[in-house]
Amino acid sequence: MPETLSLAAARRTALAAQGFGAAHPARVSPASLHAVMRRVGVLQIDSVNVFSRSHYMPFFSRLGAYDTGMLDRLAFGSHAAYTEYWAHVATVIPTSDWGLWRFRMDEYATRLSPTDPWAQDNQQTLDWVRSELAQRGPSRPAEIEQDAATGPRGPWWDWSATKRALERLFLAGEVAIAGRRGFERRYALAADVIPAAVLSAPVPREDAIRELTARGLAFHGVATAADIADYHRLGRTDVIAALRDLEDAGVALPVRVQGWERGGRPIPAWIHHDARVPRRMSAAALLTPFDPVVWFRDRTERLFGVEYRIEIYTPEPQRRYGYYSLPVLIDDQLVARVDLKADRARSELLVQSAWWDGEPRPADVERIAEELRRAATWKGLERISVGRWGDAADAVAAALSLHPAHRGRHDRASR
């Protein structure tokens, strides 16, 4: 492994670790989806559905168009190979990894101890939720709510407290997610979801953090301690201690990345011993804001030179780029961002804004247009229209050969 990486080499290493650079398969199979999960480790869930729910996007970015129903069956169906936990934020994880998170569950469980004021005040609710799930098996919140509403009345029969109890028991590992119906979770006792062999094999805290640190580095390819800590939301002190062990084991190799500096001094970085450093990267993809390539904004800026934020919570008049703009990856650069909306009633993909990141790259616009066509096809939309908001909007519209009638109906002024 090199002792120094150029910034471009670091980008290519990071993208290769995340599964970019390979041709899209002719047919996406369950094995293809499992392979992406092995690359990303955890899959962030987000409820925003203006274009596509976030957890569907990493597969589209790496594989091209695929049947999202296949992912639903793999991730959210009965007896799925995956479940959910707070492994970054709300994420899909392999069910076999449940024991790795026992240390985090134990930390949450302390909040349900007899000394916790909320648990003291809501012990009846906690006990009732446990009993309800034991009797019902996997259940939707609406079903639990219905039982709560028709059960014995009392000051503790409060649906908001019941929902809070479900979430606290989930975080503490007593309750697990037994798939989803639509986007609604189904809750169950962990023993009804997690195989007994997995449930009975918790990983000690120090071992779990070392393993998660090693995985975080592998998923990133090359990373700082802060990058690795963010991947699984670990404490930075714990990660640095784990990195020392991984250095001794030859798994984490110190490396200097050109341009990664703070106060004129290099930021310590490591490269995974199995990381590949491609000489070139050929990739084109639309990324969700919650793709591991960009979800840690400090790393995004350091790796790609792009300051990226989503503007969902920004008041509309103050938005610069749009409600839910997606970064556009071309080769090893984030070259643009597009704010997309699927108008399902009109069968139209709305490109509500399009912006260059950095200097305009006209040579990339045809590839951006092709990704937009691919996105429209994937979502079953017959047309694409492009607004006039953004310094890349005209170029994108021209590359799509759009009729003037497909311009300007959804520019910023009309939103």
Summary of the structure (lengths in Angstrom):
residues: 415
radius of gyration: 23.1
end to end distance: 51.0
largest distance: 68.2
contacts: 1326
relative contact order: 0.12
helix: 45%
strand: 19%
